[in-house]
Amino acid sequence: MTWIRRRIEGSFPIPSLTLEGLLTTPLEQLGLETDPDGDWLFRSRPYQLLGWTIQPILHCSAERYGHGMTLHCHRIKIRGLGELAGCVHANGAVTVTSNQEGLVVLHWLELGVQTTGALSLMPRSLLDQMVMKGLKLSSQRLGRAVKRQLIRALSPK
């Protein structure tokens, strides 16, 4: 049994939004919901990935500070993988800070796949390609979702 771990990072500006709005807006308006365990949850919409319809659910802790906010995604549950769900582990973070033009979002995702059972029969190079493709698609979706939620919640009404 071995692990394949890959990480991907991204960043983008959102020029028209302010730090003050970020720090004063309730997290629920940013698309997060509370969990009975005290976490914040972000539920992605279901989407197609490599033949599966999956729905990532990010379990996060939120930290606001004078110059921004960070969501630490300490567990990402992926619905729709069936028996493979126990072999896939993901985590990440989203940090929002400000510069002269507005807000800047930095995010990273890490995906680990444990090669047990049927996955141990798959060539490592093919599994590595699948992990990277899934990670890239998920990272792009995370970036778009964060941007959409921030603009929706923080844009002047």
Residue pairs with C-beta under 8 A, 6 or more apart in sequence:
1 114
1 115
1 116
1 120
2 114
2 115
3 112
3 113
3 114
3 115
4 112
4 113
4 115
4 124
4 127
4 128
4 131
5 110
5 111
5 112
5 113
6 110
6 111
6 112
6 128
6 131
6 132
6 135
7 108
7 109
7 110
7 111
7 135
8 108
8 109
8 132
8 135
8 136
8 139
9 106
9 107
9 108
10 106
10 107
10 108
10 139
10 140
10 143
11 104
11 105
11 106
11 107
12 104
12 105
12 143
12 147
13 99
13 101
13 102
13 103
13 104
13 105
14 102
14 103
14 104
14 105
14 147
14 150
14 151
15 101
15 102
15 103
16 102
16 151
16 155
17 102
17 103
17 150
17 151
17 154
17 155
18 98
18 102
18 103
18 154
19 67
19 68
19 97
19 98
19 103
21 153
21 154
22 68
22 69
22 96
22 98
22 103
22 150
22 154
23 64
23 69
25 153
25 154
27 40
27 62
28 34
29 153
30 149
30 150
30 153
31 42
31 145
31 149
31 152
31 153
32 40
32 41
32 42
32 60
32 62
32 71
33 40
33 41
33 42
33 43
34 40
34 41
35 41
35 59
39 59
39 60
39 61
40 59
40 60
40 61
40 62
40 71
41 57
41 58
41 59
41 60
42 57
42 58
42 60
42 71
42 73
42 145
43 55
43 57
43 58
44 55
44 56
44 57
44 58
44 141
44 142
44 145
45 55
46 53
46 54
46 55
46 79
46 80
47 53
47 54
47 55
47 141
48 54
49 134
49 137
49 138
50 130
50 133
50 134
52 80
52 81
52 82
53 80
54 78
54 79
54 80
54 81
55 78
55 79
55 80
56 76
56 77
56 78
56 79
56 90
56 138
57 76
57 77
57 78
57 79
58 71
58 73
58 75
58 76
58 92
59 73
59 74
59 75
59 76
59 77
60 71
60 72
60 73
60 74
61 71
61 72
61 74
62 69
62 70
62 71
62 72
63 69
63 70
63 71
63 72
67 97
67 98
68 95
68 96
68 97
68 98
69 95
69 96
70 93
70 94
70 95
70 96
71 93
71 94
71 95
72 93
73 91
73 92
73 93
73 94
74 91
75 91
76 90
76 91
76 92
76 109
77 85
78 85
78 88
78 90
79 85
81 88
83 117
84 119
86 114
87 113
87 114
87 115
87 116
87 117
87 119
88 111
88 112
88 113
88 114
89 111
89 112
89 113
89 114
90 109
90 110
90 111
90 112
90 138
91 109
91 110
92 107
92 108
92 109
92 110
92 142
93 107
93 108
94 105
94 106
94 107
94 142
94 146
95 105
95 106
95 107
96 103
96 104
96 105
96 106
96 146
96 150
97 103
97 104
97 106
98 104
103 150
103 154
105 143
105 146
105 147
105 150
107 139
107 142
107 143
107 146
109 135
109 138
109 139
109 142
111 131
111 134
111 135
111 138
113 119
113 127
113 131
115 122
115 124
115 127
119 127
